[in-house]
Amino acid sequence: MNSRRRHDNVEVETRNVEERNDSSLVASTLIKYVAYLIIFFGFLYFLIRYVFPMF
């Protein structure tokens, strides 16, 4: 009986984890990171093509 009273005051926390499989969210994130890569490689191309030959 004493062990039962110890467990009466225990609060149980439950978590509901829902996975989001929204294809439009995935597509927009992909487009964003592809744009970042294009800008990055464009900047590297500019540096290699125009800035480095000046030195």
C-alpha atoms as an extended CHARMM CRD file, in Angstrom:
* protein
*
        55  EXT
         1         1  MET       CA              0.0000000000        0.0000000000        0.0000000000  PROA      1               0.0000000000
         2         2  ASN       CA              2.8440000000        2.3670000000        0.7450000000  PROA      2               0.0000000000
         3         3  SER       CA              4.4020000000        1.8240000000       -2.6820000000  PROA      3               0.0000000000
         4         4  ARG       CA              1.0600000000        2.5610000000       -4.3220000000  PROA      4               0.0000000000
         5         5  ARG       CA              0.8180000000        5.9470000000       -2.5870000000  PROA      5               0.0000000000
         6         6  ARG       CA              4.2500000000        6.9280000000       -3.8980000000  PROA      6               0.0000000000
         7         7  HSD       CA              3.0590000000        6.4190000000       -7.4670000000  PROA      7               0.0000000000
         8         8  ASP       CA             -0.2090000000        8.3360000000       -7.0510000000  PROA      8               0.0000000000
         9         9  ASN       CA              1.5560000000       11.7090000000       -7.2830000000  PROA      9               0.0000000000
        10        10  VAL       CA              3.5420000000       10.8880000000      -10.4350000000  PROA      10              0.0000000000
        11        11  GLU       CA              2.4960000000       12.9080000000      -13.4650000000  PROA      11              0.0000000000
        12        12  VAL       CA              2.8970000000       11.2100000000      -16.8030000000  PROA      12              0.0000000000
        13        13  GLU       CA              3.8970000000       13.4350000000      -19.6930000000  PROA      13              0.0000000000
        14        14  THR       CA              2.8630000000       12.2730000000      -23.1190000000  PROA      14              0.0000000000
        15        15  ARG       CA              4.2210000000       13.6250000000      -26.3610000000  PROA      15              0.0000000000
        16        16  ASN       CA              2.5180000000       13.3460000000      -29.6940000000  PROA      16              0.0000000000
        17        17  VAL       CA              5.0320000000       13.4360000000      -32.5270000000  PROA      17              0.0000000000
        18        18  GLU       CA              3.5590000000       13.9790000000      -35.9550000000  PROA      18              0.0000000000
        19        19  GLU       CA              5.6850000000       13.7210000000      -39.0590000000  PROA      19              0.0000000000
        20        20  ARG       CA              4.9780000000       16.2390000000      -41.7600000000  PROA      20              0.0000000000
        21        21  ASN       CA              5.2180000000       14.8330000000      -45.2390000000  PROA      21              0.0000000000
        22        22  ASP       CA              4.0480000000       17.8980000000      -47.0940000000  PROA      22              0.0000000000
        23        23  SER       CA              5.5380000000       17.5950000000      -50.5750000000  PROA      23              0.0000000000
        24        24  SER       CA              5.1290000000       21.3080000000      -51.3100000000  PROA      24              0.0000000000
        25        25  LEU       CA              7.1800000000       22.1530000000      -48.2100000000  PROA      25              0.0000000000
        26        26  VAL       CA              9.9140000000       19.7690000000      -49.3300000000  PROA      26              0.0000000000
        27        27  ALA       CA              9.8660000000       21.2000000000      -52.8470000000  PROA      27              0.0000000000
        28        28  SER       CA             10.1040000000       24.8090000000      -51.6680000000  PROA      28              0.0000000000
        29        29  THR       CA             12.9950000000       23.9330000000      -49.3550000000  PROA      29              0.0000000000
        30        30  LEU       CA             14.7610000000       22.1470000000      -52.2040000000  PROA      30              0.0000000000
        31        31  ILE       CA             14.3070000000       25.1500000000      -54.4910000000  PROA      31              0.0000000000
        32        32  LYS       CA             15.6570000000       27.4690000000      -51.7890000000  PROA      32              0.0000000000
        33        33  TYR       CA             18.8260000000       25.4400000000      -51.2600000000  PROA      33              0.0000000000
        34        34  VAL       CA             19.3840000000       24.9460000000      -54.9930000000  PROA      34              0.0000000000
        35        35  ALA       CA             19.1700000000       28.7270000000      -55.3750000000  PROA      35              0.0000000000
        36        36  TYR       CA             21.7410000000       29.1300000000      -52.5890000000  PROA      36              0.0000000000
        37        37  LEU       CA             24.0650000000       26.7120000000      -54.3870000000  PROA      37              0.0000000000
        38        38  ILE       CA             23.6680000000       28.5140000000      -57.7140000000  PROA      38              0.0000000000
        39        39  ILE       CA             24.4700000000       31.8570000000      -56.0970000000  PROA      39              0.0000000000
        40        40  PHE       CA             27.4750000000       30.3510000000      -54.2850000000  PROA      40              0.0000000000
        41        41  PHE       CA             28.9350000000       28.7560000000      -57.3980000000  PROA      41              0.0000000000
        42        42  GLY       CA             28.2070000000       31.8890000000      -59.4020000000  PROA      42              0.0000000000
        43        43  PHE       CA             30.1760000000       33.9180000000      -56.8870000000  PROA      43              0.0000000000
        44        44  LEU       CA             33.0530000000       31.4220000000      -57.0390000000  PROA      44              0.0000000000
        45        45  TYR       CA             33.0100000000       31.5760000000      -60.8460000000  PROA      45              0.0000000000
        46        46  PHE       CA             33.1440000000       35.3770000000      -60.6890000000  PROA      46              0.0000000000
        47        47  LEU       CA             36.1090000000       35.2630000000      -58.3110000000  PROA      47              0.0000000000
        48        48  ILE       CA             38.0360000000       32.7400000000      -60.3910000000  PROA      48              0.0000000000
        49        49  ARG       CA             37.2410000000       34.3380000000      -63.7350000000  PROA      49              0.0000000000
        50        50  TYR       CA             37.6420000000       38.0560000000      -62.9630000000  PROA      50              0.0000000000
        51        51  VAL       CA             39.2530000000       38.6950000000      -59.5820000000  PROA      51              0.0000000000
        52        52  PHE       CA             42.0400000000       36.0990000000      -59.3660000000  PROA      52              0.0000000000
        53        53  PRO       CA             43.5640000000       36.9740000000      -62.7840000000  PROA      53              0.0000000000
        54        54  MET       CA             44.2100000000       40.5200000000      -61.5000000000  PROA      54              0.0000000000
        55        55  PHE       CA             46.8350000000       39.1900000000      -59.0710000000  PROA      55              0.0000000000
